[in-house]
């Protein structure tokens, strides 16, 4: 029995964690296919529909026929835990995943459930961090990892080829593309569109280049400021947007568009020095690292052209896709199905809460309800952040330490979307109420994590090869 088969058996045995995943066989020809496109590192406001001044015509056209969630959140500000939550419906804190450990075998994976219900399942991914070593191949009939290049065009080819082969059978395909992720290396035709000497200079880069994390900025001596770097990032967004037109038109030509759910989102955003700390992602619980686009194109039977303002989380996508496939809800999931909302049968309550964690900051977490967002990240995390992540040179260490505004924070996102004013002293009752909800969620996650550990043999640490470590270093991860 190979490792993947053993995992499948284990998931089937653990009935306390996995609800019935099989849909009636007679439904096989009527169930709709699902395409999940994760554009790694795509912050919401880099898309025209979400307010970008730089157009994304393909995504904007898709949005006009879709259900657009205007306030969608990643459950964590980096790749592994955010995608893991998407595929399991469990919080990052409950899963305990990080760069050293994989998704617990006892955590039910979306693709396993869909495969058990008769779906053909496939994936093409662009980073080791969503590869088989971390468990993302579980339940996939076909799984292809291409970590050594940014190749959205080849990813589109793979998705279309899979759709053509599976025509007539319900299918699920996960397309992960990395072209937006740093170090922002879109080809010249795209960078030439936005990068110019006319972009305003600033004094941020001399400071940022003194952080080891920002090593890629040292390799861009021509950069004049944050606006220049952001233009390179937006060039990657434009490239992906253009290639997606070929994907969507290909599905139409294949006759698959009208019976396919298309989810376009991202695992996290990207900070561009908004809080005078860094350019990047993975640590902090501010909006630039957490808010992502979520555009859901329904099949022809469901009306699109709608927008939803109530906050939602990527943790809800796994339960939503299970419901689309006709599966019973997973009783252990912390996410909730959005299918009734997508199909216009229900609305989310105004007090619907979304939560998130920052695994690199220990107990750090956030909760958003309505206009209010409460963040809890401890001052005790400052030194580990400096030592293990940002790694400033000695002469800027004190300055960076002073800039790290860690500690409880309350933001009114309606009047202060840039999160510049901590209102915790002005609204202690709101802060206390949200802090209690966050504490309850964290306690729930801790209990789930304990159950998962009790039902999973302790996995060995993820062992990356020297080449995999090199690839991740080139993307700004690790030393």
C-alpha positions in Angstrom: 0.0 0.0 0.0 1.5 3.4 -1.0 1.4 6.5 1.1 -1.5 8.1 -0.7 -3.6 4.9 -0.4 -2.8 4.6 3.3 -4.0 8.2 3.8 -7.2 7.4 2.0 -7.9 4.4 4.2 -7.1 6.4 7.4 -9.5 9.2 6.4 -12.2 6.6 5.8 -11.7 5.0 9.2 -11.8 8.2 11.1 -15.6 8.6 11.1 -15.6 11.0 14.0 -13.9 13.6 11.7 -15.3 12.8 8.3 -19.0 12.8 7.5 -20.5 10.8 4.7 -18.8 11.9 1.5 -20.6 10.0 -1.2 -23.4 11.3 -3.3 -25.8 9.0 -5.1 -24.3 7.4 -8.1 -27.4 8.4 -10.2 -26.3 12.0 -9.7 -23.0 11.5 -11.6 -24.1 13.0 -14.9 -26.0 16.0 -13.4 -23.5 17.3 -10.9 -21.5 20.4 -11.9 -17.8 20.7 -12.3 -15.6 23.0 -10.2 -12.5 25.0 -11.3 -10.5 26.6 -8.5 -8.0 29.2 -9.6 -5.6 30.5 -6.9 -3.5 33.4 -8.0 -0.9 33.4 -5.3 -0.2 36.7 -3.6 -3.1 38.6 -5.3 -4.3 41.3 -3.0 -7.9 42.4 -3.5 -7.2 46.0 -4.5 -4.9 44.9 -7.4 -8.0 43.9 -9.3 -10.1 46.5 -11.2 -13.4 45.3 -9.7 -11.9 45.9 -6.2 -10.7 49.4 -6.9 -7.4 49.1 -8.8 -6.6 52.0 -11.1 -4.8 49.6 -13.3 -7.3 47.6 -15.3 -7.7 43.8 -15.2 -10.2 43.5 -18.0 -10.6 39.7 -18.0 -11.2 39.4 -14.3 -13.5 42.5 -14.4 -15.5 40.9 -17.2 -15.7 37.7 -15.2 -16.9 39.6 -12.2 -19.8 41.1 -14.1 -21.3 37.6 -14.6 -20.3 36.3 -11.2 -21.0 36.7 -7.5 -18.3 39.0 -6.1 -17.4 38.9 -2.4 -16.1 42.4 -1.7 -14.7 41.5 1.7 -13.0 38.0 1.4 -10.2 37.1 3.8 -7.4 34.7 3.8 -7.3 32.7 7.0 -3.6 33.3 7.2 -1.2 35.7 5.5 0.9 33.0 3.7 0.6 30.1 1.4 0.7 26.8 3.3 -1.8 27.5 6.1 -4.1 29.5 3.9 -4.4 26.8 1.2 -4.6 24.1 3.9 -7.6 25.8 5.5 -9.3 26.2 2.1 -9.0 22.5 1.4 -10.0 21.2 4.9 -12.4 23.8 6.2 -10.3 24.0 9.4 -8.4 27.0 10.8 -4.6 27.2 10.5 -4.4 27.0 14.2 -6.4 23.8 14.2 -4.2 22.2 11.5 -0.9 23.4 13.0 0.7 23.5 9.5 3.8 25.4 8.8 6.9 25.1 6.7 8.1 22.1 8.7 4.9 20.0 9.0 2.3 18.7 6.6 -1.5 18.7 6.8 -2.4 16.0 9.4 -3.5 12.8 7.8 -6.7 12.8 9.9 -7.8 16.2 8.5 -10.4 15.5 5.7 -9.3 17.0 2.4 -11.7 18.4 -0.2 -10.3 16.4 -3.1 -10.6 13.1 -1.2 -14.3 13.8 -0.6 -14.9 14.8 -4.2 -13.1 11.8 -5.5 -15.1 9.6 -3.3 -18.2 11.1 -4.8 -17.2 10.2 -8.3 -15.5 13.4 -9.3 -12.3 13.4 -11.5 -9.8 15.4 -9.6 -6.6 17.1 -10.8 -4.2 19.9 -9.9 -1.3 21.9 -11.3 0.6 23.9 -8.8 3.6 26.2 -8.9 5.3 25.9 -5.5 6.5 23.2 -3.2 4.4 24.8 -0.5 1.2 23.4 -2.1 2.9 20.2 -3.2 2.7 16.6 -2.1 5.2 16.9 0.7 2.6 19.0 2.6 -0.3 16.8 1.7 -2.0 18.8 -1.1 -2.0 15.8 -3.5 -4.4 13.8 -1.3 -7.4 12.8 -3.2 -6.0 14.0 -6.5 -6.2 11.6 -9.5 -3.7 13.8 -11.3 -1.2 16.1 -9.5 1.5 18.1 -11.2 4.1 20.3 -9.4 6.2 22.8 -11.3 8.1 24.9 -8.7 11.0 26.1 -10.8 9.2 28.7 -13.0 6.3 31.1 -13.2 4.3 29.7 -16.1 0.6 30.8 -16.0 0.4 30.0 -19.7 1.3 26.3 -19.2 -1.0 26.2 -16.2 -3.9 27.3 -18.4 -2.9 24.7 -21.0 -3.1 22.0 -18.3 -6.5 23.1 -17.0 -8.0 23.2 -20.5 -6.5 19.8 -21.4 -8.0 18.3 -18.2 -11.4 19.8 -18.9 -11.5 18.4 -22.4 -10.5 14.9 -21.2 -13.1 15.0 -18.4 -16.0 16.4 -20.5 -19.2 14.6 -19.5 -17.9 13.7 -16.1 -18.1 16.0 -13.0 -14.6 17.2 -12.3 -12.6 19.3 -9.9 -9.4 21.1 -11.0 -7.1 23.2 -8.9 -4.9 25.7 -10.8 -2.3 27.4 -8.7 -0.3 30.2 -10.4 2.7 32.0 -9.0 3.3 34.8 -11.5 2.2 37.6 -9.2 4.5 36.4 -6.3 7.8 38.2 -5.6 10.4 38.8 -6.8 8.1 40.3 -9.4 9.6 39.1 -12.7 6.9 39.5 -15.3 8.4 39.7 -18.8 9.2 43.0 -20.5 6.0 43.5 -22.4 4.2 43.6 -19.1 6.7 45.5 -17.0 7.0 48.1 -19.8 3.3 48.8 -19.4 3.7 50.1 -15.9 7.3 50.6 -14.9 8.8 54.0 -15.9 11.1 56.8 -14.6 8.0 58.9 -14.0 7.1 56.9 -10.9 7.6 58.9 -7.7 10.7 58.1 -5.7 10.7 57.7 -2.0 13.2 56.9 0.8 11.7 53.5 1.8 14.1 51.2 -0.2 17.3 52.1 1.5 15.7 51.0 4.8 14.1 47.9 3.3 17.3 46.8 1.7 18.8 46.5 5.2 16.4 43.7 6.0 17.6 40.2 5.0 14.0 39.3 4.2 14.0 41.9 1.4 17.1 40.6 -0.3 15.4 40.6 -3.7 15.2 44.4 -3.4 19.0 44.5 -3.4 18.9 42.9 -6.8 16.8 45.7 -8.2 19.2 48.7 -7.9 17.2 50.5 -10.6 14.2 50.6 -8.3 13.3 54.2 -7.2 10.7 53.5 -4.5 7.7 51.5 -3.4 5.7 52.7 -6.4 8.3 51.2 -8.7 8.2 47.9 -7.0 4.4 47.9 -6.9 4.4 48.6 -10.7 6.4 45.4 -11.2 3.9 43.5 -9.1 1.0 44.9 -11.1 2.8 43.8 -14.3 2.5 40.2 -13.0 -1.2 40.7 -12.3 -1.7 42.0 -15.9 0.1 39.0 -17.3 -2.1 36.5 -15.4 -5.3 38.4 -16.2 -4.5 38.2 -19.9 -3.8 34.4 -19.8 -7.1 33.8 -17.9 -9.0 35.0 -21.0 -7.6 32.0 -22.9 -8.7 29.8 -20.0 -12.3 31.1 -19.9 -12.7 31.2 -23.7 -11.3 27.6 -23.9 -13.9 26.4 -21.4 -16.7 28.1 -23.5 -15.4 26.5 -26.7 -15.3 23.1 -25.0 -18.9 23.5 -24.0 -18.0 23.4 -20.3 -18.6 27.0 -19.2 -22.4 26.7 -18.5 -22.1 23.7 -16.2 -18.9 24.7 -14.3 -18.5 26.7 -11.1 -15.3 28.9 -11.5 -13.8 30.2 -8.2 -11.0 32.8 -8.7 -9.2 33.9 -5.5 -5.8 34.1 -3.8 -4.2 32.6 -0.7 -3.1 36.0 0.7 -2.2 39.5 -0.4 1.0 41.5 -0.3 2.1 44.4 1.9 3.7 47.4 0.1 5.1 49.3 3.1 1.7 50.6 4.2 2.8 50.3 7.9 6.4 51.2 7.2 7.7 47.7 8.0 8.1 45.7 4.8 7.1 44.6 1.3 5.9 41.1 1.5 3.5 38.7 3.3 3.5 36.0 5.9 3.5 37.8 9.3 1.1 40.6 9.9 -2.7 40.7 10.1 -3.3 43.9 8.3 -5.7 44.2 5.3 -3.0 44.2 2.5 -1.8 40.8 3.5 -5.3 39.3 4.3 -7.9 40.8 1.9 -8.1 38.8 -1.3 -10.5 38.8 -4.3 -13.2 36.1 -4.4 -15.0 36.0 -7.7 -17.4 33.0 -8.2 -18.8 32.4 -11.7 -21.8 30.1 -11.3 -23.2 27.7 -13.9 -25.9 29.0 -16.2 -28.8 27.9 -14.0 -27.7 30.4 -11.2 -27.9 34.2 -11.6 -24.6 36.1 -11.4 -24.0 39.8 -11.5 -24.2 40.3 -7.8 -21.9 41.6 -5.0 -21.9 40.6 -1.4 -20.4 42.9 1.3 -20.6 40.7 4.4 -17.1 39.4 5.1 -16.3 35.8 4.3 -13.2 33.6 4.5 -11.4 31.1 2.3 -12.1 28.6 5.0 -15.7 28.6 3.7 -14.7 27.4 0.2 -14.1 23.8 1.0 -17.5 23.3 2.6 -19.1 25.3 -0.3 -17.6 23.0 -2.9 -18.6 19.9 -0.9 -22.2 21.2 -1.0 -22.0 21.9 -4.7 -21.0 18.2 -5.2 -24.0 17.1 -3.2 -22.1 16.0 -0.1 -23.2 16.2 3.4 -21.5 18.9 5.5 -18.3 17.8 7.4 -19.4 18.0 11.0 -15.8 18.9 12.1 -15.4 21.8 9.7 -15.1 25.3 11.0 -16.0 26.9 7.7 -19.5 27.1 6.4 -21.0 26.4 3.0 -21.8 29.5 1.0 -23.8 27.6 -1.6 -27.2 29.0 -0.3 -25.8 32.5 -0.6 -24.3 31.8 -4.1 -27.7 30.4 -5.3 -29.6 33.3 -3.9 -31.5 31.2 -1.3 -30.1 32.9 1.8 -28.1 35.8 3.0 -25.2 36.0 5.5 -26.2 37.6 8.8 -24.7 41.0 9.4 -22.9 39.8 12.4 -21.2 36.9 10.5 -17.6 36.7 11.8 -14.4 35.8 10.0 -11.3 34.7 11.7 -7.6 34.3 10.9 -4.3 33.3 12.4 -0.6 34.2 11.8 1.3 31.0 12.5 4.6 32.8 12.5 3.4 35.1 15.4 2.4 32.4 17.8 -1.1 33.1 19.2 -1.7 36.0 16.9 -5.2 36.1 15.4 -7.9 38.5 14.1 -11.7 38.6 13.9 -13.8 40.8 11.8 -17.5 41.4 12.3 -19.2 44.1 10.2 -17.1 47.3 10.3 -15.0 46.2 13.2 -11.7 44.3 13.1 -9.9 43.2 16.2 -6.3 42.0 16.0 -4.4 40.4 18.8 -0.6 40.0 18.2 1.6 40.0 21.3 4.5 42.4 21.9 6.4 39.2 22.9 6.5 38.4 19.2 8.7 41.4 18.3 12.1 39.8 18.9 11.2 36.4 17.2 10.0 38.4 14.2 13.3 40.4 14.1 15.4 37.3 14.6 13.7 34.7 12.5 12.0 36.6 9.7 12.9 40.2 8.9 16.5 40.0 10.1 17.5 43.6 10.0 21.1 44.8 10.0 22.2 46.0 13.4 22.1 49.7 12.6 18.3 49.6 11.8 17.2 47.0 14.4 16.0 49.6 16.9 14.2 51.6 14.3 12.4 48.5 13.0 11.6 47.4 16.5 9.9 50.7 17.1 7.9 50.4 13.9 6.4 47.0 14.8 3.1 47.9 16.3 2.3 44.6 17.9 -0.4 44.3 20.6 -4.2 44.4 20.7 -5.8 46.6 18.1 -9.3 47.6 17.0 -9.9 49.1 13.6 -13.1 50.7 12.2 -12.7 49.6 8.6 -15.6 51.7 7.5 -14.0 55.0 8.4 -10.3 53.8 8.5 -9.8 51.2 5.8 -6.0 51.8 5.9 -5.9 50.8 9.6 -4.1 53.8 10.8 -6.0 54.5 14.0 -6.3 52.0 16.9 -9.7 52.6 18.4 -9.4 50.1 21.3 -9.5 52.8 24.0 -12.4 54.5 22.4 -14.6 51.4 22.1 -13.5 49.0 24.9 -16.9 47.2 24.8 -16.5 46.4 21.1 -12.9 45.2 21.7 -13.9 43.0 24.6 -16.8 41.4 22.7 -14.6 40.6 19.7 -11.7 39.5 21.9 -14.1 37.0 23.5 -15.2 35.7 20.1 -11.5 35.3 19.0 -10.6 33.5 22.2 -13.5 31.1 21.8 -12.5 30.4 18.2 -8.9 29.8 19.3 -10.0 27.4 22.0 -12.2 25.5 19.5 -9.2 25.3 17.1 -6.9 24.0 19.9 -9.4 21.3 20.7 -9.6 20.2 17.1 -5.9 20.2 16.8 -5.7 17.9 19.9 -8.1 15.5 18.3 -6.2 15.5 15.0 -3.0 14.8 16.8 -4.6 11.9 18.8 -5.8 10.3 15.5 -2.7 10.9 13.4 0.7 9.2 13.8 3.3 11.9 14.4 4.5 12.7 10.9 8.2 13.2 10.3 9.3 16.8 9.6 8.9 17.8 5.9 12.3 17.2 4.4 13.0 19.6 1.5 15.7 18.8 -1.0 18.6 21.3 -1.5 17.0 22.3 -4.8 13.6 22.9 -3.2 15.3 25.1 -0.5 17.1 27.1 -3.2 13.8 27.7 -5.1 12.1 28.9 -1.9 15.1 31.1 -1.0 14.8 32.8 -4.4 11.2 33.6 -3.5 12.2 35.2 -0.3 11.5 32.3 2.1 14.2 31.2 4.5 17.9 31.6 4.4 
